Amino acid sequence: MERQEDGRDWAYRVDPYGFERPDDFDYASYEAFFSRYLVVLTRRAIKWSKLLKGNNSVQKSLKVKRYIRKGIPNEHRALVWMIVSGAQTNMEQNPGYYHRLLEGEKNDKLIEAIKTDMNRTFPDNVKFRKTADPCLQHALYNILVAYGHHNKAVGYCQGMNFIAGYLLLITKNEEESFWLLDALIGRILPDYYSPAMLGLKTDQEVLGELVKMKIPAVAELMERHGVMWTLVVSRWFICLFIDILPVETVLRIWDCLFYEGSKIIFRVALTLIHQHQAFILEATNFPDICEKFKQITKGAFVTECHSFMQKIFTDPGSLSMATINKLRETCREKLLSQG
């Protein structure tokens, strides 16, 4: 009996993706949520199996967009991400390219930077530990080295290790993870990881402008206390909510990100702020505001990923790519003029 308890305890302490749950993890409310979510997952799995019908292909359509918003079952996730992001096409058009990058000449500075970050990548995940078999650190290292040599303008920057690590946990395949990383950094996230990080800085300012339009009281509070958006949301953007929101919620966000692009990040950010507006407005000083922004990414609202994802498409109201691109233009110009 005792051994069984131990086994059960271990299974509970480590989630299905290999992350150890924190000591203060609320098992009771998580179990209550998951028993409800399991019903949804089962229903979605049946629908997706019918959609894919064994032909392992999916065409972009309103039906597929709707299906993706309701979540891709884990067994189909890697395949669907690869197809809808364009990564599959790129991989097929460049056979052997990934392996050639690994065999080619290396930039020592890049290698050093990647090696330094290896042990800092998911220390709370059992699959990335040196004792794991297989240890995902080696595959992660390969992906980052290959990408740094593929996209020399970006090379390597902190944050990419976490993104590549998540991709690896889902695809369980180095080459696919490489091409998905390329889809994210090269196309979906405009200029987030270049040395100047202009795209990242721009999008943080864009969020500030969207909050002014949609949640003005919070924008006014931030301005009054001189809190720059980058202080409270930079990790939301650079890590795409990894280590900010629960794993299952992050994966559901990424399902939409690969299909619909970067505006999903704004939808998530606006929903978090909108939903907790009253709580944020209780803040009376600078450190208080920063603390509130840490708090709003925790709790039942974000754990209940299915209802959370429904909210991101209703809470912020209409949000067109045209609006975002217009704001990006003005914010980028403002940042460039500031030097």
Protein Blocks (a to p, Z undefined) as FASTA:
>chain_A
ZZmmmmmmmmmmpcfkopacdfklcfklmmmmmmmmmmmmmmmmmmmmmmnnonopacdd
fklmmmmmnopafklmmmmmmmmnommmmmmmmghklmmmmmmccdfklmmmmmmmmmmg
oklbmklpfkbccdfklmmmmmmmmmmmmmmmnopaehjlmmmmmmmmmnopaklmmmmm
mmmmmmmmghklgmnlmmmmmmmmmmmmmmmmmmmmlmmmmmmnopafklmmmmmmmnno
pakbcfklmmmmmmmmmmnommlmmmmmmmmmmmmmmmmmmpcbfklmmmmmmmmmgcjk
lmmmmlmmmmmmmmnopadfklmmmmmmmmmmmmmmnZZ
